[in-house]
């Protein structure tokens, strides 16, 4: 019986460790926030200002933006033509947008 319980506990710990960070974020909220704040320039993962710097997986990799931290930093602080959203969005909202962008880029928009 102890072995069975130990096996079950280990299996649960393994499954918990396999949950992606996006699972803890609210992707539905991220989608709404993206639509309201980002889609004017980034509709469908594209970029109307600098066409090569899309939100698609290849471009995120190429420009060193293929991580949640990099995306959160960009959204928070802005850069070049992209404005900062620090005063408009909470940390949680920025986290949700970053997770939405990562999920969409991994799924090919």
DAJO-V177723 format. One record per run of one state. SS is the DSSP state (h for helix, s for strand, l for the rest). FROM is the first residue (numbers start at 1). LEN is the number of residues. If there is no record, write none. Layout:
ss:from:len
SS:FROM:LEN
SS:FROM:LEN
This chain:
ss:from:len
l:1:1
h:2:17
l:19:2
h:21:4
l:25:2
h:27:11
l:38:1
h:39:7
l:46:11
h:57:6
l:63:5
h:68:10
l:78:1
s:79:1
l:80:2
s:82:1
l:83:8
h:91:16
l:107:3
